Amino acid sequence: MKKLVLLLAIAVWCSFTVGAKKKADQKVNIEFAEYDLNNGLHVILHKDASTPNVIVPIMYHVGTKNETPDKTGFAHFFEHLMFEGSQNIGRGEYMKIVEENGGALNANTSPDRTYYFELMPSNQLELALWMESERMLHAKIDSIGIATQKGVVIEERKQTMESRPYGLATEKLGEKAFTVHPYRWSVLGYPEHIRTATDEEIYHFYKTYYVPDNAVLVISGDFDEKQTKEWVEKYFAGIPKGIKPIARPNIVEPPQTTEIRDTVYDKIQLPGIFMGYHAPAMGTKDAHSLQVLCQILYGGASSRMKANITDKGLALEAFVYPLQQEDPGLIYVFGIVNGGVAPETLEEAINEEFEKVQNELVSEDEFQMSMAAKEFSIASDLSTTRRVSEYLANNFTYFKDSGRINRELDFYSTITREDLMEVARKYFAKNNRVVLYYLPESEEK
């Protein structure tokens, strides 16, 4: 299953360079209709007849944030388990059915939600709706599937985190940065929690969170609205509401007041520096301002981190990424030193770049370039039905306001260079961060 790997997300996000110099001033007009079924399922319909396809995503408002410290990794585990089949879909047949009917499918998990989708030819829309309703109503959750997927997700953690150089860095940052908030563990959770989870505990998680009143169903593409509504009613209206209380953690992480530093010895050749700065929740003006600022710091060939750090040979790579999360999360700052460069030298160079934006206004050219890059990014996202459907699902899930999709650019229109300096001072303060030095095991005394 394709995963949301942080480094790949960063590479995608930062892979374009924009030459235009203008603020985001274009209006977005994505038309859609939305309504609720009696069981609480929220349905969003977005018609786009430009291609004879339809995408059917469903987003459940459950992620690692809904787990408990002694039972982590359940949300991600379900991302896998939900492909086992159902009472009417044989084990291992789910993906096969979609692919044999000309479609593709995938899923991913974040700390805040779990997202599934099928991309199908328009004439297979009813099939996609039936299959998603099957997963919601009676997914195949039995001892065979549970045992199989336990092995899969534990092995995935080994391959993507434990066996990969620096692979545990984000998890270790979370463990240090958060003392009470559930963001302190990773999406993949801890293997011993998955290994020891009982079938009853796993089924309880399913019946709690995989219910219609904890989900939003989006249908985007080429479809007949009247017929589609009839199919939605046919396959989803009879699914009962959830009867178990849904945990909506309102835990507030206390402010960090002193810098936290630690050293990790790993099977690596080149030292690395990994920082995590506490960041604001998504949707806030500070969060939007930080995205613009981080574009200036690390957003293409002309970014400051590239020009002043990697191009000068201090690091093989150095980047800044403000991860967007429902609650206040972290801004990640990573750097892998070049051969012969001391980690302290790289840290000093990174600190200097942050101090510059804290004490000096970014140039007007940099500011306009960053704003244009954000406009380009949003416009690119909203040019595809796949990304439109995800925006719609996210905006309803997090804000109960699907219409935010047409105001995405507006959130940036009032940002100023002074705002960038303010958020740099507020969030890039040393007492607001965790710093991990990753060093080769050979240097451990």
N, C-alpha and C positions, 0 to 999 in steps of 0.2 A: 504494500500500500504506500502510495506516495505520501511523504511527510512534509510538514512545515519545518524544514531545517533552517535554523536562524541564518547561517552563513549564506545559504542560497537566496533567502529572502533579501538579505542585504545586497547581494550582488545584483539581483533584479532591480531593486529599488534605486540603486545608484549607477545603473549602467548607461544612462543617457546624458548627453551634454546638449544644452539648449543655447542657441545663439541669440534668440529674440530678447529684446529689452523692453518689457512692458509688464504692468501689473495684471493680475488675473481679473479681467473685467467682462468676460463672456458669460452669457446667461445659459444655464442648462435647463432643458425642459424634457424630462423623462416622464412620459405619461403612463399611468398605471391605475388600476382599481384595486381596492382591498375591502375585505369584509371578514367577519368572524362566523364560524359555525357555532352551534349551540353548545358544543363540548369545549369551546375555548380555542380551537385551532384558528390561528390567524392566516388568511389566505391573501396573497398578493398576485395580481395578474398584470403582466407587462407584455403587450403585443408588439412584435417586431417581425414583419413579413419579409425582411430583406433576404433571408435564407430559409430553406424548407426544413428547419430544425427547431427543436424546443429543448430547453434545459429545465429540469425539475429538481431544484435544491430544497432540502428541508434542514432547518437549523434548530437544534435543541439548545436551550439556554442552560447548559451544564458543561462544566470544565473542571479542571483540577481545583478550582476555587471552591467547588462544592464537596470536595473530599475532606476527610479528617486526617490528622497527622499520623494515625496508625493504620490507615487504609488509603494509601495513595495509588495513583495510576489507574483508577477505575474508569474514568472518563475515556482515556485513551484505549484502555482494554476493550471498551464497548465499541469503539470505532472499528476494531477488528471483528468482534463477536457478531456484530450486526450483519456481516456478510456470510454467516454460516448458513442462512436460509430461514425458513419459517415452517409453519404447519402445512403450508401448501407449496412451498418451494424446497426442493430437495437439498440436502447438505452439499455445499460446494457448487450449487447450480446458479446462485444469484448472478455472479459475474458472467457466467456462460450465457445465460438467457439474454442479458443486455447486449453482449457483444455479438451474439448470433442474430440479433435484430438490428444491427447496424449502429449500435450505441457505444458509449464509453461512460465510465463512472469512476468516482473517487470519493475520498473523504479525508477530513483532517480535524485535528483537535487543538484547541488553544486553552489557556488557563480559564477562559470565560465561556466557551461554547464548543459544540461539536457540529460539524457541517458535512452533509452528504449530498451528492448530486448525481443525476443521470443526464447525459447529453444524448438525445435521441432524434431520429428522423421524426418529423411532425406526425406522421401516421402511426407512430408508436407511443403517442402521449398517454393513451389509456393504459397501456402496459406499464409505463413508468409509474403512474399514479397507483395502480394496483400493487406494484412491488413495494413502494414506500409505505402504503397502508398496511401491507403484510408485516413489515418490520415493526411498525408502531403497535399493531394490535397483538401479534403473537409471533415474535421472533423465536428462532430455535435456540433456546437457552437450556442446554442440557449438559450432563457431565462430560460427554464426548467432546462437544464443541468447546466447552470451558477449558478442558485439559489441553486441547490442541492449541487454542489461542494463548493460553498461559505460556506455553513453550515459545510461540511466535514472538510475543511482545518482550519476553525476557531476553531472547536472542537479539531482537532489534536493539534493545538497550546496549547489549554488549557490542554490537557492530557500530552503532551510531554515536555512542558516548564512551563506553569504557575502553574500547580498543582503538579509538581514534585519538591522535595527538590533540591535546587541549580539549578533548571531547566533554570533559566534566566541568569546564570553566563556568558556563552559565549556571549550572546547578549549584556549584560552590559559591558563586556570587549571591544567588538567592538565599542560600542557607545563612550567609553572613549578613546580608542586607536586611532580611526580614526576621523579626523575632516572634511575631504573633500571627501575621497575615499568611494565608495559605499559598501565596505566591512563593513561599520559601522552598517549595519542592518543585521538581520539574514535571512537565507534562507526562513523561514516561513513568514517573513515580519510582518507588524503590522495589527491586525485584522480590524481596522477601514478603512484601505486602501482597503482591499478586500471587506469589507461590502459595501463601497460606490462606488466601481468601476462600471462603466456603461457597458452595453453590447457592446456598440460601442468601448469603450477603450479596452476591452478584445479582441474583434475581430481584432482591429488594431494591437495588440501585436501578435496575431496569424499570420496575413498576413505579418508582418514585419520579424519575426524570424523563422517561420516554413515553410521555403522555401528551395528548393534543394541546392541552392548555399550557404546555411548556415548550411549544414549537411554533415555528412560522414556516409555511409552505409557500414557495414562490414558483410561479410558472411563467417562463419568459421565452418568447419566440413566436413562431408562426402557428397560431391555433384559433379555433372558433370559440369565442367567449361563452356563448350559450351552452354549447356541448361540453366545454371544459367544466363549467360550473355543475352541470349534471353529473359528470364523472367524479368531481370532488365530493359532491353530496353522496354519491353511491358508495364510494370507497372509504370515506373518512368520517362521515356524519355519525355512523353507528359506533364509532370507537368511544368508549366511555372516558369521562374526565378522570384525572388522577385523584386518588383518595388519600394519598400519603402526603404529609407536609413537605414542601420543597424548601430546602435550605437556601436562603439568600444571605450569605455572610455579610455582616455590616462591620466587620472587624476593621478598625483603623490602626494602621501601623504607627507607633509613636515616632515623632521626629528623631532622626539621628543627630546627635550633637557632637560627636567626635569621629574622626577618620578611623576606619578599621583596615588593618593591613595584615596580610598573612602570606606565607610562602608554600607553594605546592611543588613537590618533586615528582616528576613524571618521566615516562619513557619518551623523551624528546631530545632533539639535538640543539635546537635554537631556543633560547629563553623567550618568554612572552610576558606581556603585561596586560592584565585584564581588569577593567574598572567597571563598577556599577554605581551610577548616580541615581538617587531617588528622583522620580519624575512624576508629573501630574497625570491625572486620569485622562483618557481620551475624550475628545469633544470640547475640552476647555480651551480658552484663548491661549493659555500658556502652552498647552500641548501643540497647538497649531504654530505658535511662534517658534517652539523648539524644532519643529519639523523644518521650518524655513532656515533656521540657524544651522541645523545639522547638514542641510544641503550645502551651505556655504563651507562648512568645515570638511565635509566629505561627500561630494556629490558629482564627481566627474573629473575630467583631466585638469581642470583649472582650480580644483578645490584646495583649500589651505593645507589639509593634511597631506595631500599628494605633493603639492609644490614644496612644502617646507619640511616634510619628514621622509616620505618614501623616495622622492626624486633626489634628495640629498644623501641617500644611502643609509639612513638611520634605521629603516625598517623595511622588511620585505612587504609588509602590509600594515596599514594602520587605518582604522575606521571608527566612525561614530554612528550609532543606530538607536533612535528613540523608539523602543517597542511600544506600540499602542495597546493599552489594556483598559478594561472596564474600571478598575480601581487604580490608584497611583501605583506605578510599577518602577521600571528601571530604564535608564539610558545606558546602553552598553558601549564601552570604549575599549577596543582591542588593538594590540600592536605586537607583531612578531619581529624581533630584532634581526638586523642583518649580521652576518658573521663578523666577529671582531668588535661589535658595538656592545657596550655595557647596558644592561637593562635600565640602570639609573639615568643614563644619557637619553634613552628613548623617553622615559617618563618625564624628564625635565623638558624635553622638546614638546611633548603633548601638553604639559602644564602651561608652557609659554603660549601655545595657541589658544588655550582657554582664557588665560589672563588677558590676552589681546582683545578678545571679544567682550570681556568683562569691563575693560577700561577704555576702549575706543569704539566708536560707532563703525560698523562695517561700511565699506564704501557704497555709494549709490549704485555703481555698476554691479557689484556683487549682490546687492539687495534685489535689484531688478532682475538679474539673471536667475536668482533663486526663486523669486516669485513666478517668473516665466516657466521655470522647471516644474513647479508645483502645478501650474495651470496645464502644462503639457501632460503631466502624469494623470491628473484627474480626467482630462479630455480623452486620453488614451483608454483609461479604465472604462469610461462610460460609452465607448464606441463598440463594445462587445456585449452581447446578451449575457455571457457568463459572468462578467464583472458587474454588470448592472444588477443582476439577480443577487449577487453577494452583497452589494451595497444596500439593496433594499432589505435583505434579511438582517444585516448588521444593524441598520438604523432602527428597524423595529425592535430587534432583540435588546439592544442596549438603551435606546432612547424612547421606544414606543412612538416613533415619529418617522415613518417611512419617507415622508416628504423632504427630509433632510438631504436626500439625494440631489434635489434641485437647488440646494443652498450650499453645496460643498465649496464652491468658489467664494461665496460670500463670507465664509468664516475666515478667509485670509485678507479680505479687502481692507480691513481696518488696521492690519498689522503695520507697525512702523519700525524703523531702525532702532529707535529708542526701546521698543518692546523687546527686540533681540538682545540688547545689552542688559535689560532688566532680567530676562529669564536666564541669561548666562550667569549673572551674579547670584541669582536665587538658587539655581539647580547645579551649577558647576562649582559650587563651593567645596573645598576639601573636606569639611566636616559633614558633608552630605554623601560621602562616597565610601565604597569598599575597594581596596586595591589588592590584587593578587599577583604575586610574582610566580610565574611558572618557570621552574629551573630543571635542568637535566638531573636525573637521579644520581649521576656521577658526582655532582656537586654537594650532595647531602653528606653532612658530617656525622 
